[in-house]
Amino acid sequence: MKRMLSLVVTTAALLLALPASAQFAKPEDAIKYRKSALTVMGTHWARLAGMAQGRIPYDAKAAADNAAVLEVAHKLPWAAFGADTQSGDTKAKSEIWKEPAKFKEAEERLFAEVPKIVAAARSGKQDDLKAAFAAGGGVCKNCHDNFRQ
Amino acid sequence: MKRMLSLVVTTAALLLALPASAQFAKPEDAIKYRKSALTVMGTHWARLAGMAQGRIPYDAKAAADNAAVLEVAHKLPWAAFGADTQSGDTKAKSEIWKEPAKFKEAEERLFAEVPKIVAAARSGKQDDLKAAFAAGGGVCKNCHDNFRQ
Protein backbone atom coordinates (compact mmCIF):
# COMPACT_ATOMS: atom_id res chain seq x y z
CA MET A 1 0.00 0.00 0.00
CA LYS A 2 2.83 2.34 0.97
CA ARG A 3 4.59 1.40 -2.24
CA MET A 4 1.43 2.06 -4.24
CA LEU A 5 1.01 5.46 -2.62
CA SER A 6 4.64 6.29 -3.35
CA LEU A 7 4.11 5.34 -7.00
CA VAL A 8 1.01 7.56 -7.23
CA VAL A 9 2.85 10.51 -5.68
CA THR A 10 5.85 10.03 -7.98
CA THR A 11 3.62 9.80 -11.06
CA ALA A 12 1.69 12.91 -10.03
CA ALA A 13 4.94 14.81 -9.47
CA LEU A 14 6.21 13.76 -12.89
CA LEU A 15 2.98 14.87 -14.55
CA LEU A 16 3.17 18.25 -12.83
CA ALA A 17 6.78 18.65 -13.90
CA LEU A 18 5.91 18.11 -17.57
CA PRO A 19 5.79 21.45 -19.34
CA ALA A 20 2.64 22.17 -21.34
CA SER A 21 4.93 22.14 -24.36
CA ALA A 22 5.73 18.45 -23.80
CA GLN A 23 3.41 17.74 -26.71
CA PHE A 24 5.98 19.40 -28.99
CA ALA A 25 9.12 17.48 -29.93
CA LYS A 26 11.35 20.56 -29.77
CA PRO A 27 10.99 24.07 -28.26
CA GLU A 28 11.24 25.59 -31.76
CA ASP A 29 8.26 23.49 -32.83
CA ALA A 30 6.23 25.01 -30.00
CA ILE A 31 7.34 28.53 -30.98
CA LYS A 32 6.47 27.97 -34.65
CA TYR A 33 3.12 26.49 -33.67
CA ARG A 34 2.08 29.30 -31.33
CA LYS A 35 3.08 31.96 -33.88
CA SER A 36 1.07 30.13 -36.53
CA ALA A 37 -1.96 29.78 -34.28
CA LEU A 38 -1.74 33.49 -33.39
CA THR A 39 -1.54 34.41 -37.11
CA VAL A 40 -4.65 32.35 -37.89
CA MET A 41 -6.48 33.74 -34.86
CA GLY A 42 -5.41 37.31 -35.66
CA THR A 43 -6.44 37.08 -39.32
CA HIS A 44 -9.98 36.00 -38.54
CA TRP A 45 -10.23 38.40 -35.59
CA ALA A 46 -9.18 41.27 -37.90
CA ARG A 47 -11.85 40.34 -40.46
CA LEU A 48 -14.53 40.39 -37.78
CA ALA A 49 -13.21 43.65 -36.34
CA GLY A 50 -13.17 45.13 -39.86
CA MET A 51 -16.81 44.17 -40.37
CA ALA A 52 -17.76 45.47 -36.91
CA GLN A 53 -16.13 48.81 -37.66
CA GLY A 54 -17.30 49.11 -41.26
CA ARG A 55 -13.85 48.86 -42.89
CA ILE A 56 -14.92 45.56 -44.50
CA PRO A 57 -18.45 45.26 -45.94
CA TYR A 58 -20.64 43.42 -43.45
CA ASP A 59 -21.65 39.93 -44.57
CA ALA A 60 -23.52 37.71 -42.11
CA LYS A 61 -22.25 34.44 -43.64
CA ALA A 62 -18.63 35.64 -43.66
CA ALA A 63 -19.01 36.82 -40.06
CA ALA A 64 -20.26 33.40 -38.96
CA ASP A 65 -17.50 31.63 -40.92
CA ASN A 66 -14.77 33.77 -39.37
CA ALA A 67 -16.30 33.27 -35.92
CA ALA A 68 -16.17 29.49 -36.34
CA VAL A 69 -12.41 29.68 -36.95
CA LEU A 70 -11.83 32.16 -34.13
CA GLU A 71 -13.78 29.94 -31.73
CA VAL A 72 -11.30 27.10 -32.25
CA ALA A 73 -8.12 29.12 -32.94
CA HIS A 74 -8.16 31.34 -29.85
CA LYS A 75 -7.64 28.33 -27.60
CA LEU A 76 -4.54 27.03 -29.37
CA PRO A 77 -1.48 29.22 -28.77
CA TRP A 78 -1.32 29.08 -24.95
CA ALA A 79 -0.19 25.48 -24.43
CA ALA A 80 2.86 26.28 -26.53
CA PHE A 81 4.36 28.78 -24.06
CA GLY A 82 6.24 26.13 -22.06
CA ALA A 83 9.19 27.03 -19.84
CA ASP A 84 11.63 25.75 -22.48
CA THR A 85 10.32 28.13 -25.18
CA GLN A 86 11.51 31.50 -23.84
CA SER A 87 14.26 32.07 -26.37
CA GLY A 88 14.50 31.51 -30.11
CA ASP A 89 12.59 33.02 -33.02
CA THR A 90 10.01 34.72 -30.81
CA LYS A 91 8.86 38.17 -29.74
CA ALA A 92 7.47 36.80 -26.48
CA LYS A 93 8.56 38.89 -23.48
CA SER A 94 10.12 37.22 -20.45
CA GLU A 95 7.18 38.62 -18.42
CA ILE A 96 5.16 35.63 -19.65
CA TRP A 97 7.29 33.34 -17.51
CA LYS A 98 8.12 35.86 -14.76
CA GLU A 99 4.48 36.79 -14.16
CA PRO A 100 2.53 33.63 -15.03
CA ALA A 101 -0.55 34.71 -13.04
CA LYS A 102 -0.77 37.94 -15.06
CA PHE A 103 -0.34 36.02 -18.33
CA LYS A 104 -3.01 33.53 -17.26
CA GLU A 105 -5.30 36.45 -16.45
CA ALA A 106 -4.82 37.85 -19.98
CA GLU A 107 -5.61 34.41 -21.41
CA GLU A 108 -8.77 34.20 -19.28
CA ARG A 109 -9.84 37.66 -20.41
CA LEU A 110 -9.55 36.46 -24.01
CA PHE A 111 -11.49 33.30 -23.17
CA ALA A 112 -14.23 35.48 -21.66
CA GLU A 113 -14.48 37.88 -24.61
CA VAL A 114 -14.22 35.54 -27.60
CA PRO A 115 -17.46 33.63 -26.93
CA LYS A 116 -19.31 36.99 -26.81
CA ILE A 117 -17.78 38.05 -30.12
CA VAL A 118 -18.54 34.65 -31.65
CA ALA A 119 -22.17 34.83 -30.49
CA ALA A 120 -22.48 38.38 -31.88
CA ALA A 121 -20.98 37.28 -35.20
CA ARG A 122 -23.54 34.47 -35.39
CA SER A 123 -26.46 36.78 -34.67
CA GLY A 124 -26.37 38.11 -38.22
CA LYS A 125 -26.57 41.70 -36.95
CA GLN A 126 -23.73 44.13 -37.56
CA ASP A 127 -24.78 46.18 -34.52
CA ASP A 128 -24.29 43.17 -32.25
CA LEU A 129 -20.80 42.65 -33.67
CA LYS A 130 -20.00 46.34 -33.25
CA ALA A 131 -21.15 46.24 -29.61
CA ALA A 132 -19.13 43.08 -28.89
CA PHE A 133 -15.95 44.64 -30.28
CA ALA A 134 -16.60 47.92 -28.47
CA ALA A 135 -16.73 45.93 -25.22
CA GLY A 136 -14.04 43.31 -25.80
CA GLY A 137 -12.01 44.41 -28.80
CA GLY A 138 -9.09 45.60 -26.68
CA VAL A 139 -8.20 42.14 -25.46
CA CYS A 140 -5.51 41.49 -28.12
CA LYS A 141 -3.82 44.85 -27.56
CA ASN A 142 -3.89 44.34 -23.79
CA CYS A 143 -1.91 41.11 -24.10
CA HIS A 144 0.42 42.37 -26.86
CA ASP A 145 1.30 45.52 -24.87
CA ASN A 146 2.29 43.48 -21.85
CA PHE A 147 3.73 40.31 -23.32
CA ARG A 148 4.96 40.94 -26.87
CA GLN A 149 8.10 42.87 -27.81
CA MET B 1 -32.21 48.23 -69.49
CA LYS B 2 -29.15 47.97 -71.72
CA ARG B 3 -27.22 50.12 -69.24
CA MET B 4 -28.36 47.93 -66.35
CA LEU B 5 -27.25 44.80 -68.21
CA SER B 6 -23.90 46.39 -68.94
CA LEU B 7 -23.49 47.22 -65.23
CA VAL B 8 -24.33 43.65 -64.24
CA VAL B 9 -21.83 42.22 -66.74
CA THR B 10 -19.12 44.64 -65.59
CA THR B 11 -19.72 43.81 -61.92
CA ALA B 12 -19.67 40.07 -62.64
CA ALA B 13 -16.42 40.43 -64.57
CA LEU B 14 -14.85 42.37 -61.70
CA LEU B 15 -15.91 39.72 -59.20
CA LEU B 16 -14.47 36.96 -61.34
CA ALA B 17 -11.22 38.90 -61.69
CA LEU B 18 -10.81 39.13 -57.92
CA PRO B 19 -8.30 36.56 -56.71
CA ALA B 20 -9.33 34.36 -53.79
CA SER B 21 -6.60 36.13 -51.88
CA ALA B 22 -8.47 39.45 -52.17
CA GLN B 23 -9.35 39.01 -48.52
CA PHE B 24 -5.67 39.55 -47.73
CA ALA B 25 -4.29 43.10 -47.88
CA LYS B 26 -0.96 41.99 -49.39
CA PRO B 27 0.30 38.80 -51.10
CA GLU B 28 2.80 38.27 -48.25
CA ASP B 29 -0.09 38.28 -45.77
CA ALA B 30 -1.72 35.45 -47.73
CA ILE B 31 1.56 33.49 -47.80
CA LYS B 32 2.11 33.95 -44.06
CA TYR B 33 -1.50 32.95 -43.38
CA ARG B 34 -1.47 29.78 -45.46
CA LYS B 35 1.86 28.65 -43.95
CA SER B 36 0.44 29.27 -40.49
CA ALA B 37 -2.77 27.39 -41.24
CA LEU B 38 -0.75 24.48 -42.66
CA THR B 39 1.43 24.41 -39.52
CA VAL B 40 -1.63 24.28 -37.27
CA MET B 41 -3.27 21.64 -39.46
CA GLY B 42 -0.07 19.59 -39.70
CA THR B 43 0.55 19.69 -35.94
CA HIS B 44 -2.85 18.29 -35.06
CA TRP B 45 -2.76 15.83 -37.96
CA ALA B 46 0.61 14.54 -36.70
CA ARG B 47 -0.76 14.03 -33.18
CA LEU B 48 -3.66 12.00 -34.54
CA ALA B 49 -1.36 10.02 -36.84
CA GLY B 50 0.97 9.38 -33.88
CA MET B 51 -1.91 8.02 -31.82
CA ALA B 52 -3.18 5.94 -34.74
CA GLN B 53 0.26 4.41 -35.21
CA GLY B 54 1.10 3.98 -31.51
CA ARG B 55 3.96 6.49 -31.43
CA ILE B 56 1.90 8.66 -29.06
CA PRO B 57 -0.14 6.99 -26.26
CA TYR B 58 -3.76 6.75 -27.38
CA ASP B 59 -6.09 9.06 -25.46
CA ALA B 60 -9.71 9.32 -26.60
CA LYS B 61 -10.20 12.87 -25.27
CA ALA B 62 -6.96 14.12 -26.88
CA ALA B 63 -7.97 12.44 -30.16
CA ALA B 64 -11.33 14.21 -30.15
CA ASP B 65 -9.70 17.55 -29.24
CA ASN B 66 -7.14 17.28 -32.04
CA ALA B 67 -9.89 16.26 -34.47
CA ALA B 68 -11.92 19.38 -33.60
CA VAL B 69 -8.97 21.57 -34.59
CA LEU B 70 -8.21 19.55 -37.73
CA GLU B 71 -11.85 19.78 -38.80
CA VAL B 72 -11.64 23.58 -38.92
CA ALA B 73 -7.97 24.02 -39.87
CA HIS B 74 -7.91 21.80 -42.97
CA LYS B 75 -10.26 24.16 -44.79
CA LEU B 76 -8.19 27.29 -44.24
CA PRO B 77 -5.01 27.31 -46.35
CA TRP B 78 -6.53 27.00 -49.82
CA ALA B 79 -8.12 30.44 -50.25
CA ALA B 80 -4.68 31.93 -49.69
CA PHE B 81 -3.15 30.51 -52.90
CA GLY B 82 -4.25 33.44 -55.07
CA ALA B 83 -2.55 34.19 -58.38
CA ASP B 84 -0.57 37.03 -56.82
CA THR B 85 1.04 34.76 -54.19
CA GLN B 86 3.33 32.65 -56.37
CA SER B 87 6.61 34.21 -55.27
CA GLY B 88 7.93 35.32 -51.92
CA ASP B 89 8.70 33.41 -48.72
CA THR B 90 7.06 30.22 -49.93
CA LYS B 91 7.88 26.66 -50.93
CA ALA B 92 4.78 26.44 -53.11
CA LYS B 93 5.58 25.00 -56.55
CA SER B 94 4.44 26.82 -59.67
CA GLU B 95 2.43 23.66 -60.54
CA ILE B 96 -0.27 24.97 -58.17
CA TRP B 97 -1.04 27.74 -60.65
CA LYS B 98 -0.05 25.86 -63.81
CA GLU B 99 -2.25 22.87 -63.03
CA PRO B 100 -5.13 24.31 -61.00
CA ALA B 101 -7.41 21.33 -61.71
CA LYS B 102 -4.82 18.94 -60.26
CA PHE B 103 -4.35 21.17 -57.20
CA LYS B 104 -8.11 21.38 -56.74
CA GLU B 105 -8.29 17.58 -56.96
CA ALA B 106 -5.68 17.28 -54.17
CA GLU B 107 -7.72 19.71 -52.07
CA GLU B 108 -10.87 17.67 -52.68
CA ARG B 109 -9.08 14.47 -51.74
CA LEU B 110 -8.14 16.10 -48.43
CA PHE B 111 -11.72 17.30 -47.95
CA ALA B 112 -12.91 13.73 -48.52
CA GLU B 113 -10.44 12.10 -46.09
CA VAL B 114 -10.47 14.53 -43.16
CA PRO B 115 -14.13 13.99 -42.19
CA LYS B 116 -13.44 10.22 -42.02
CA ILE B 117 -10.39 10.78 -39.81
CA VAL B 118 -12.35 13.22 -37.63
CA ALA B 119 -15.20 10.72 -37.22
CA ALA B 120 -12.72 7.96 -36.36
CA ALA B 121 -11.01 10.19 -33.81
CA ARG B 122 -14.38 10.89 -32.19
CA SER B 123 -15.30 7.19 -32.00
CA GLY B 124 -13.00 6.73 -29.02
CA LYS B 125 -11.50 3.61 -30.60
CA GLN B 126 -7.84 3.48 -31.55
CA ASP B 127 -8.56 0.80 -34.15
CA ASP B 128 -10.94 3.15 -35.96
CA LEU B 129 -8.27 5.86 -36.03
CA LYS B 130 -5.69 3.37 -37.26
CA ALA B 131 -8.00 2.24 -40.07
CA ALA B 132 -8.79 5.83 -41.08
CA PHE B 133 -5.10 6.71 -41.34
CA ALA B 134 -4.31 3.49 -43.18
CA ALA B 135 -6.91 4.51 -45.78
CA GLY B 136 -6.40 8.27 -45.98
CA GLY B 137 -3.13 9.08 -44.22
CA GLY B 138 -1.25 9.59 -47.49
CA VAL B 139 -3.22 12.67 -48.47
CA CYS B 140 -0.69 15.18 -47.05
CA LYS B 141 2.27 13.47 -48.71
CA ASN B 142 0.41 13.29 -52.03
CA CYS B 143 -0.05 17.05 -52.09
CA HIS B 144 3.43 17.87 -50.72
CA ASP B 145 5.12 15.62 -53.31
CA ASN B 146 3.38 17.38 -56.15
CA PHE B 147 3.05 20.94 -54.97
CA ARG B 148 5.72 21.71 -52.35
CA GLN B 149 9.42 22.23 -53.03
Interface residues (C-beta under 8 A of the other chain):
Chain A: Q23 D29 K32 Y33 K35 S36 A37 T39 V40 T43 R47 A68 V69 V72 A73 L76
Chain B: Q23 D29 K32 Y33 K35 S36 A37 T39 V40 T43 R47 A68 V69 V72 A73 L76
